[in-house]
Every structure is written in structure tokens, then in C-alpha cells.
Amino acid sequence: MGEIGRRVEQDWKEALRAHRRDEVNVLRLIRTEFQYAAKDKQAELTEAEEVAVLERMLKKRREALAMYRQGGRSDMVAQEEAEIAIIERYLPRSLGREEVLPIIEEVIRQMGARGPRDLGRVMGAVMQRLKGQRVDGAQVRAWVEERLSRGTE
């Protein structure tokens, strides 16, 4: 069990003692997902694998959140937002614009990318460099598109 798994386990026990039912339920789900992933792998999860499990859980909840918002289900929106907040506590900080833009600039310079038609090549190289980092791919794409739309400067 990685560091994240140990923290989840400890927080789950504390939430049980404090009778924080909603938190207990989300932490139980996280523990279960970690157990399934470890069973599939037939070995303990590394911290990077735990992060991947949490990212998948987060993605599912964000998709559900969008559907609930679209359907006007404010009760379910609140529940999904609460679950997302709990899951995010266990993820490392995501890279921001100020950390990613220099990488984008460097890739564009190295590839000689000139405009929006180079988006796919640039995105592939940027995401390869960011592999193992916590970063929102959709946000990176927006930053790359923004930079490429300016052309060569």
C-alpha cells in the first residue's frame, strides 16, 4: 500500500469514529477501488497507480456532475461535488499554467510548430513530457491551442 492508501485508511478510521457518514462512504469507495486494482495487478499498488485510480474516480464523478447539472438535479450535484472534494484531498497538486507554459514553449520551439495545424504533434510531445505529473489534459490542450493560434512570435 502506498502513502495515499495509508492516508485513506487512517482518515477512514477517523471518520468512522467521528460518525462522518458521507466521508466514510467515499473513503470506503476509495479503499475498495484500491483493493480491486491491487487484485487485478496481483501486487501492491504504487503511489502512481493509486493516483491513477483516484483520477479515474474523479473523472467519473465529473462526468456525472455535468449530467446532473444538465438535468437540474441539484441534490445530486451537491453530493457529487462533495465526493469530488474528498477524492481531491488525496491527489498531489496539479501543475498550473506557470509550470506548463515553459514546456509548451520549448516543444513548439524544438518542433518548429507554426500554427493550429501542428496541434496534434505538439500535444503529443507536451503530454509525453508531462507523463507522471498531475495535469488536466483538456487545460493543456487549451493552452497549446492558445499559444499556437498566436503563430510565431
C-alpha positions, -999 to +999 in steps of 0.1 A: +000+000+000+013+034-010+013+066+010-020+076-003-036+043+006-023+046+042-037+081+045-071+070+032-071+041+056-062+063+086-088+090+076-114+063+071-109+051+107-111+087+120-142+094+100-158+062+114-150+072+150-164+107+144-195+094+127-190+114+095-211+091+074-207+108+040-169+109+043-169+073+055-188+062+024-164+080-001-133+067+017-148+032+017-152+035-021-116+046-025-104+017-004-125-007-025-112+007-058-076+004-045-083-032-034-098-041-069-068-025-087-043-044-064-062-076-070-061-071-108-024-063-107-018-091-082+005-069-062+005-038-040-002-005-058+025+021-062+017+057-053+014+065-091-011+037-095-031+050-066-032+084-082-044+068-115-072+051-096-082+084-079-080+102-113-104+076-128-128+080-099-126+118-103-133+116-140-164+095-134-177+119-108-171+150-130-190+133-159-219+125-135-218+161-122-222+175-157-251+152-164-268+161-130-263+198-137-278+194-172-307+175-157-313+201-129-306+176-101-293+200-075-294+173-048-271+150-068-249+179-079-242+187-042-234+150-035-210+147-065-193+179-056-187+167-020-173+134-033-150+152-057-137+174-029-129+143-007-112+125-035-091+155-045-077+157-010-056+126-017-043+138-051-010+156-055-013+192-065-020+196-102+005+215-124-006+250-132-002+273-162+030+288-149+047+253-148+033+240-181+037+271-204+075+269-204+073+232-215+048+242-243+070+270-255+101+247-255+082+219-275+069+245-300+104+259-305+120+225-309+094+212-333+093+245-353+055+244-349+039+274-367+002+272-361-030+253-352-023+226-377+006+214-356-017+209-325-016+171-325+022+168-328+028+195-301+001+180-277+017+145-281+052+158-272+039+180-244+019+153-228+049+129-231+070+153-211+043+157-185+038+120-181+037+111-144+027+146-135-008+155-124-022+178-151-055+184-168-051+173-204-080+195-216-065+225-199-031+218-215-048+215-249-064+249-244-030+264-235-014+248-266-042+260-288-040+295-274-002+296-280-004+281-315-032+305-325-008+333-319+016+318-345+053+325-345+063+354-324 
